[in-house]
Amino acid sequence: MSSGKVLLGLLAGVAAGALLGVLFAPDKGTVTRKKISKKGEDYADSLKEKFDEFLETISDKFEEVKEDVSDFTKQGNAESAHSGKNTKSATG
C-alpha cells in the first residue's frame, strides 16, 4: 500500500473522528455549527499545505530529471562528435 493512500486514510479518519466528536458535544447548535465550520477550514488549510508541498516536491524532481536528461544529451552529443572525428581521421 502506498504511503499516499495511508496518509489519505489517516486524514479521513481524523476528520471523521473530529466531526463525530463535535456532533456529539453538549453545545448549542449554533456553537456546534461554528466548530464544524472552523474544523473544516482547518482541515482544508492543512490539505492545501500538504498539496502545495507535494507539488513542490514533484516540481523539484522534474527539474532534477530535466537537468539529468540535458546532461545526458550533452554527453551523448560530445561522444558522437568525438567518434565522428575518429572516423574521419581513420578514413582520411
N, CA, C and O atoms as a GROMACS GRO file, in nm:
protein
  368
    1MET      N    1   0.085  -0.118   0.000
    1MET     CA    2   0.000   0.000   0.000
    1MET      C    3   0.090   0.123   0.000
    1MET      O    4   0.187   0.128   0.075
    2SER      N    5   0.058   0.223  -0.083
    2SER     CA    6   0.143   0.341  -0.093
    2SER      C    7   0.123   0.432   0.027
    2SER      O    8   0.018   0.431   0.091
    3SER      N    9   0.226   0.509   0.055
    3SER     CA   10   0.220   0.599   0.170
    3SER      C   11   0.116   0.709   0.148
    3SER      O   12   0.059   0.760   0.244
    4GLY      N   13   0.090   0.745   0.022
    4GLY     CA   14  -0.012   0.845  -0.007
    4GLY      C   15  -0.151   0.798   0.033
    4GLY      O   16  -0.231   0.874   0.087
    5LYS      N   17  -0.179   0.670   0.006
    5LYS     CA   18  -0.310   0.615   0.044
    5LYS      C   19  -0.323   0.605   0.195
    5LYS      O   20  -0.431   0.629   0.250
    6VAL      N   21  -0.213   0.570   0.260
    6VAL     CA   22  -0.216   0.560   0.407
    6VAL      C   23  -0.240   0.697   0.467
    6VAL      O   24  -0.320   0.711   0.560
    7LEU      N   25  -0.171   0.799   0.415
    7LEU     CA   26  -0.187   0.935   0.466
    7LEU      C   27  -0.329   0.985   0.442
    7LEU      O   28  -0.390   1.046   0.530
    8LEU      N   29  -0.383   0.958   0.323
    8LEU     CA   30  -0.520   0.999   0.293
    8LEU      C   31  -0.619   0.930   0.386
    8LEU      O   32  -0.713   0.993   0.435
    9GLY      N   33  -0.600   0.801   0.409
    9GLY     CA   34  -0.687   0.727   0.501
    9GLY      C   35  -0.678   0.781   0.643
    9GLY      O   36  -0.780   0.794   0.712
   10LEU      N   37  -0.557   0.813   0.686
   10LEU     CA   38  -0.537   0.868   0.820
   10LEU      C   39  -0.608   1.003   0.833
   10LEU      O   40  -0.676   1.028   0.933
   11LEU      N   41  -0.591   1.090   0.733
   11LEU     CA   42  -0.657   1.221   0.738
   11LEU      C   43  -0.809   1.207   0.737
   11LEU      O   44  -0.878   1.279   0.809
   12ALA      N   45  -0.861   1.113   0.657
   12ALA     CA   46  -1.005   1.091   0.654
   12ALA      C   47  -1.055   1.041   0.790
   12ALA      O   48  -1.161   1.083   0.836
   13GLY      N   49  -0.979   0.952   0.852
   13GLY     CA   50  -1.018   0.901   0.984
   13GLY      C   51  -1.017   1.010   1.090
   13GLY      O   52  -1.108   1.017   1.173
   14VAL      N   53  -0.915   1.094   1.086
   14VAL     CA   54  -0.908   1.204   1.183
   14VAL      C   55  -1.023   1.300   1.161
   14VAL      O   56  -1.086   1.346   1.257
   15ALA      N   57  -1.052   1.331   1.035
   15ALA     CA   58  -1.162   1.423   1.004
   15ALA      C   59  -1.296   1.365   1.051
   15ALA      O   60  -1.376   1.436   1.111
   16ALA      N   61  -1.318   1.237   1.024
   16ALA     CA   62  -1.444   1.173   1.066
   16ALA      C   63  -1.454   1.171   1.218
   16ALA      O   64  -1.561   1.197   1.273
   17GLY      N   65  -1.346   1.141   1.285
   17GLY     CA   66  -1.347   1.139   1.432
   17GLY      C   67  -1.374   1.276   1.490
   17GLY      O   68  -1.451   1.289   1.585
   18ALA      N   69  -1.311   1.376   1.434
   18ALA     CA   70  -1.333   1.513   1.484
   18ALA      C   71  -1.478   1.556   1.460
   18ALA      O   72  -1.540   1.618   1.546
   19LEU      N   73  -1.530   1.523   1.342
   19LEU     CA   74  -1.668   1.559   1.311
   19LEU      C   75  -1.765   1.491   1.407
   19LEU      O   76  -1.857   1.556   1.459
   20LEU      N   77  -1.746   1.364   1.432
   20LEU     CA   78  -1.835   1.293   1.526
   20LEU      C   79  -1.821   1.348   1.667
   20LEU      O   80  -1.920   1.361   1.739
   21GLY      N   81  -1.699   1.381   1.705
   21GLY     CA   82  -1.679   1.438   1.839
   21GLY      C   83  -1.751   1.570   1.855
   21GLY      O   84  -1.810   1.597   1.959
   22VAL      N   85  -1.747   1.652   1.752
   22VAL     CA   86  -1.815   1.782   1.758
   22VAL      C   87  -1.966   1.763   1.755
   22VAL      O   88  -2.039   1.833   1.825
   23LEU      N   89  -2.014   1.669   1.674
   23LEU     CA   90  -2.158   1.647   1.665
   23LEU      C   91  -2.218   1.598   1.796
   23LEU      O   92  -2.332   1.633   1.829
   24PHE      N   93  -2.144   1.519   1.869
   24PHE     CA   94  -2.197   1.464   1.995
   24PHE      C   95  -2.160   1.549   2.117
   24PHE      O   96  -2.186   1.509   2.230
   25ALA      N   97  -2.099   1.663   2.093
   25ALA     CA   98  -2.063   1.752   2.205
   25ALA      C   99  -2.190   1.817   2.260
   25ALA      O  100  -2.286   1.840   2.186
   26PRO      N  101  -2.191   1.847   2.389
   26PRO     CA  102  -2.313   1.902   2.451
   26PRO      C  103  -2.324   2.055   2.436
   26PRO      O  104  -2.358   2.124   2.532
   27ASP      N  105  -2.295   2.107   2.317
   27ASP     CA  106  -2.307   2.251   2.294
   27ASP      C  107  -2.434   2.282   2.217
   27ASP      O  108  -2.500   2.192   2.165
   28LYS      N  109  -2.470   2.412   2.211
   28LYS     CA  110  -2.584   2.456   2.132
   28LYS      C  111  -2.556   2.430   1.985
   28LYS      O  112  -2.441   2.414   1.945
   29GLY      N  113  -2.660   2.425   1.905
   29GLY     CA  114  -2.647   2.400   1.761
   29GLY      C  115  -2.562   2.503   1.690
   29GLY      O  116  -2.482   2.468   1.604
   30THR      N  117  -2.579   2.631   1.726
   30THR     CA  118  -2.501   2.736   1.660
   30THR      C  119  -2.352   2.721   1.691
   30THR      O  120  -2.268   2.740   1.604
   31VAL      N  121  -2.322   2.687   1.814
   31VAL     CA  122  -2.181   2.669   1.854
   31VAL      C  123  -2.123   2.547   1.782
   31VAL      O  124  -2.009   2.550   1.734
   32THR      N  125  -2.202   2.442   1.777
   32THR     CA  126  -2.157   2.320   1.709
   32THR      C  127  -2.131   2.347   1.561
   32THR      O  128  -2.030   2.302   1.507
   33ARG      N  129  -2.222   2.420   1.496
   33ARG     CA  130  -2.202   2.452   1.354
   33ARG      C  131  -2.077   2.537   1.333
   33ARG      O  132  -2.005   2.517   1.235
   34LYS      N  133  -2.052   2.629   1.423
   34LYS     CA  134  -1.930   2.711   1.413
   34LYS      C  135  -1.805   2.625   1.429
   34LYS      O  136  -1.706   2.643   1.360
   35LYS      N  137  -1.813   2.531   1.522
   35LYS     CA  138  -1.699   2.440   1.543
   35LYS      C  139  -1.675   2.355   1.418
   35LYS      O  140  -1.560   2.336   1.377
   36ILE      N  141  -1.783   2.304   1.359
   36ILE     CA  142  -1.770   2.222   1.239
   36ILE      C  143  -1.709   2.306   1.126
   36ILE      O  144  -1.619   2.260   1.055
   37SER      N  145  -1.758   2.427   1.112
   37SER     CA  146  -1.706   2.515   1.007
   37SER      C  147  -1.558   2.544   1.028
   37SER      O  148  -1.479   2.542   0.934
   38LYS      N  149  -1.521   2.572   1.153
   38LYS     CA  150  -1.380   2.602   1.185
   38LYS      C  151  -1.292   2.480   1.159
   38LYS      O  152  -1.185   2.493   1.100
   39LYS      N  153  -1.337   2.362   1.201
   39LYS     CA  154  -1.260   2.240   1.178
   39LYS      C  155  -1.246   2.213   1.029
   39LYS      O  156  -1.139   2.173   0.982
   40GLY      N  157  -1.353   2.236   0.954
   40GLY     CA  158  -1.348   2.217   0.809
   40GLY      C  159  -1.246   2.309   0.744
   40GLY      O  160  -1.170   2.268   0.656
   41GLU      N  161  -1.244   2.434   0.788
   41GLU     CA  162  -1.146   2.530   0.736
   41GLU      C  163  -1.004   2.487   0.773
   41GLU      O  164  -0.912   2.494   0.691
   42ASP      N  165  -0.986   2.441   0.896
   42ASP     CA  166  -0.854   2.396   0.940
   42ASP      C  167  -0.806   2.278   0.855
   42ASP      O  168  -0.690   2.275   0.813
   43TYR      N  169  -0.895   2.181   0.832
   43TYR     CA  170  -0.857   2.065   0.752
   43TYR      C  171  -0.831   2.104   0.606
   43TYR      O  172  -0.740   2.051   0.542
   44ALA      N  173  -0.910   2.196   0.554
   44ALA     CA  174  -0.889   2.242   0.417
   44ALA      C  175  -0.753   2.312   0.405
   44ALA      O  176  -0.680   2.291   0.308
   45ASP      N  177  -0.719   2.395   0.504
   45ASP     CA  178  -0.589   2.462   0.503
   45ASP      C  179  -0.476   2.361   0.512
   45ASP      O  180  -0.376   2.372   0.441
   46SER      N  181  -0.492   2.263   0.599
   46SER     CA  182  -0.390   2.160   0.615
   46SER      C  183  -0.372   2.080   0.486
   46SER      O  184  -0.260   2.052   0.444
   47LEU      N  185  -0.483   2.044   0.425
   47LEU     CA  186  -0.478   1.968   0.300
   47LEU      C  187  -0.413   2.051   0.189
   47LEU      O  188  -0.336   1.998   0.109
   48LYS      N  189  -0.444   2.180   0.185
   48LYS     CA  190  -0.384   2.268   0.085
   48LYS      C  191  -0.232   2.277   0.105
   48LYS      O  192  -0.157   2.273   0.008
   49GLU      N  193  -0.188   2.288   0.230
   49GLU     CA  194  -0.044   2.292   0.259
   49GLU      C  195   0.023   2.162   0.214
   49GLU      O  196   0.130   2.166   0.152
   50LYS      N  197  -0.038   2.049   0.244
   50LYS     CA  198   0.018   1.920   0.204
   50LYS      C  199   0.024   1.910   0.051
   50LYS      O  200   0.123   1.861  -0.005
   51PHE      N  201  -0.080   1.956  -0.016
   51PHE     CA  202  -0.083   1.951  -0.162
   51PHE      C  203   0.025   2.042  -0.221
   51PHE      O  204   0.091   2.005  -0.318
   52ASP      N  205   0.042   2.161  -0.162
   52ASP     CA  206   0.147   2.252  -0.209
   52ASP      C  207   0.286   2.190  -0.190
   52ASP      O  208   0.371   2.202  -0.278
   53GLU      N  209   0.308   2.123  -0.077
   53GLU     CA  210   0.435   2.055  -0.054
   53GLU      C  211   0.455   1.944  -0.157
   53GLU      O  212   0.566   1.925  -0.208
   54PHE      N  213   0.349   1.871  -0.187
   54PHE     CA  214   0.355   1.764  -0.287
   54PHE      C  215   0.391   1.821  -0.424
   54PHE      O  216   0.477   1.766  -0.493
   55LEU      N  217   0.326   1.931  -0.463
   55LEU     CA  218   0.356   1.993  -0.592
   55LEU      C  219   0.500   2.043  -0.598
   55LEU      O  220   0.566   2.032  -0.701
   56GLU      N  221   0.547   2.099  -0.488
   56GLU     CA  222   0.685   2.148  -0.483
   56GLU      C  223   0.784   2.033  -0.498
   56GLU      O  224   0.884   2.045  -0.568
   57THR      N  225   0.755   1.922  -0.431
   57THR     CA  226   0.842   1.804  -0.442
   57THR      C  227   0.843   1.751  -0.585
   57THR      O  228   0.949   1.720  -0.639
   58ILE      N  229   0.726   1.742  -0.646
   58ILE     CA  230   0.716   1.694  -0.784
   58ILE      C  231   0.791   1.789  -0.877
   58ILE      O  232   0.861   1.745  -0.968
   59SER      N  233   0.776   1.918  -0.855
   59SER     CA  234   0.843   2.018  -0.938
   59SER      C  235   0.995   2.005  -0.925
   59SER      O  236   1.067   2.013  -1.025
   60ASP      N  237   1.043   1.986  -0.803
   60ASP     CA  238   1.187   1.969  -0.781
   60ASP      C  239   1.238   1.844  -0.851
   60ASP      O  240   1.343   1.847  -0.915
   61LYS      N  241   1.164   1.735  -0.840
   61LYS     CA  242   1.204   1.610  -0.906
   61LYS      C  243   1.206   1.627  -1.058
   61LYS      O  244   1.295   1.576  -1.125
   62PHE      N  245   1.107   1.699  -1.111
   62PHE     CA  246   1.100   1.723  -1.254
   62PHE      C  247   1.223   1.801  -1.301
   62PHE      O  248   1.282   1.769  -1.404
   63GLU      N  249   1.260   1.904  -1.225
   63GLU     CA  250   1.378   1.983  -1.261
   63GLU      C  251   1.504   1.898  -1.257
   63GLU      O  252   1.590   1.912  -1.344
   64GLU      N  253   1.516   1.810  -1.158
   64GLU     CA  254   1.633   1.721  -1.149
   64GLU      C  255   1.641   1.630  -1.272
   64GLU      O  256   1.747   1.613  -1.332
   65VAL      N  257   1.528   1.572  -1.308
   65VAL     CA  258   1.525   1.482  -1.423
   65VAL      C  259   1.556   1.560  -1.550
   65VAL      O  260   1.629   1.511  -1.637
   66LYS      N  261   1.503   1.679  -1.562
   66LYS     CA  262   1.528   1.762  -1.679
   66LYS      C  263   1.678   1.794  -1.692
   66LYS      O  264   1.734   1.788  -1.801
   67GLU      N  265   1.742   1.826  -1.580
   67GLU     CA  266   1.886   1.852  -1.581
   67GLU      C  267   1.964   1.727  -1.617
   67GLU      O  268   2.061   1.733  -1.693
   68ASP      N  269   1.924   1.613  -1.563
   68ASP     CA  270   1.991   1.487  -1.594
   68ASP      C  271   1.980   1.454  -1.743
   68ASP      O  272   2.078   1.411  -1.805
   69VAL      N  273   1.862   1.473  -1.800
   69VAL     CA  274   1.843   1.445  -1.942
   69VAL      C  275   1.928   1.541  -2.025
   69VAL      O  276   1.988   1.501  -2.125
   70SER      N  277   1.933   1.666  -1.984
   70SER     CA  278   2.013   1.764  -2.056
   70SER      C  279   2.161   1.727  -2.051
   70SER      O  280   2.231   1.733  -2.152
   71ASP      N  281   2.208   1.687  -1.933
   71ASP     CA  282   2.348   1.645  -1.919
   71ASP      C  283   2.376   1.521  -2.003
   71ASP      O  284   2.480   1.512  -2.069
   72PHE      N  285   2.284   1.427  -2.002
   72PHE     CA  286   2.298   1.304  -2.079
   72PHE      C  287   2.303   1.335  -2.229
   72PHE      O  288   2.382   1.276  -2.303
   73THR      N  289   2.218   1.428  -2.272
   73THR     CA  290   2.215   1.466  -2.413
   73THR      C  291   2.345   1.533  -2.454
   73THR      O  292   2.400   1.503  -2.560
   74LYS      N  293   2.396   1.623  -2.369
   74LYS     CA  294   2.524   1.689  -2.398
   74LYS      C  295   2.636   1.587  -2.405
   74LYS      O  296   2.722   1.594  -2.493
   75GLN      N  297   2.635   1.493  -2.313
   75GLN     CA  298   2.738   1.389  -2.311
   75GLN      C  299   2.729   1.303  -2.438
   75GLN      O  300   2.832   1.270  -2.497
   76GLY      N  301   2.608   1.269  -2.479
   76GLY     CA  302   2.589   1.189  -2.600
   76GLY      C  303   2.634   1.265  -2.724
   76GLY      O  304   2.694   1.207  -2.814
   77ASN      N  305   2.606   1.395  -2.729
   77ASN     CA  306   2.648   1.476  -2.843
   77ASN      C  307   2.800   1.486  -2.848
   77ASN      O  308   2.860   1.479  -2.955
   78ALA      N  309   2.863   1.503  -2.731
   78ALA     CA  310   3.008   1.512  -2.727
   78ALA      C  311   3.072   1.381  -2.771
   78ALA      O  312   3.170   1.382  -2.846
   79GLU      N  313   3.017   1.270  -2.726
   79GLU     CA  314   3.071   1.139  -2.765
   79GLU      C  315   3.050   1.115  -2.914
   79GLU      O  316   3.135   1.057  -2.980
   80SER      N  317   2.938   1.158  -2.966
   80SER     CA  318   2.908   1.142  -3.108
   80SER      C  319   3.005   1.225  -3.192
   80SER      O  320   3.055   1.178  -3.293
   81ALA      N  321   3.030   1.347  -3.149
   81ALA     CA  322   3.124   1.433  -3.221
   81ALA      C  323   3.265   1.374  -3.215
   81ALA      O  324   3.339   1.377  -3.314
   82HIS      N  325   3.301   1.321  -3.100
   82HIS     CA  326   3.434   1.262  -3.082
   82HIS      C  327   3.451   1.139  -3.172
   82HIS      O  328   3.555   1.124  -3.235
   83SER      N  329   3.352   1.054  -3.179
   83SER     CA  330   3.363   0.934  -3.261
   83SER      C  331   3.357   0.972  -3.409
   83SER      O  332   3.413   0.900  -3.492
   84GLY      N  333   3.291   1.082  -3.445
   84GLY     CA  334   3.289   1.128  -3.581
   84GLY      C  335   3.425   1.177  -3.624
   84GLY      O  336   3.464   1.157  -3.740
   85LYS      N  337   3.499   1.241  -3.533
   85LYS     CA  338   3.635   1.286  -3.564
   85LYS      C  339   3.727   1.165  -3.584
   85LYS      O  340   3.812   1.164  -3.673
   86ASN      N  341   3.708   1.064  -3.498
   86ASN     CA  342   3.791   0.943  -3.510
   86ASN      C  343   3.763   0.871  -3.642
   86ASN      O  344   3.855   0.817  -3.703
   87THR      N  345   3.640   0.872  -3.685
   87THR     CA  346   3.605   0.806  -3.812
   87THR      C  347   3.667   0.881  -3.930
   87THR      O  348   3.716   0.818  -4.023
   88LYS      N  349   3.666   1.014  -3.926
   88LYS     CA  350   3.724   1.093  -4.033
   88LYS      C  351   3.876   1.075  -4.040
   88LYS      O  352   3.933   1.064  -4.149
   89SER      N  353   3.941   1.072  -3.922
   89SER     CA  354   4.087   1.056  -3.921
   89SER      C  355   4.127   0.917  -3.966
   89SER      O  356   4.235   0.901  -4.025
   90ALA      N  357   4.047   0.818  -3.941
   90ALA     CA  358   4.079   0.680  -3.979
   90ALA      C  359   4.059   0.658  -4.128
   90ALA      O  360   4.130   0.579  -4.190
   91THR      N  361   3.961   0.730  -4.186
   91THR     CA  362   3.934   0.712  -4.328
   91THR      C  363   4.008   0.813  -4.414
   91THR      O  364   4.020   0.792  -4.535
   92GLY      N  365   4.058   0.922  -4.355
   92GLY     CA  366   4.118   1.030  -4.433
   92GLY      C  367   4.261   1.014  -4.451
   92GLY      O  368   4.324   1.098  -4.515
   0.00000   0.00000   0.00000
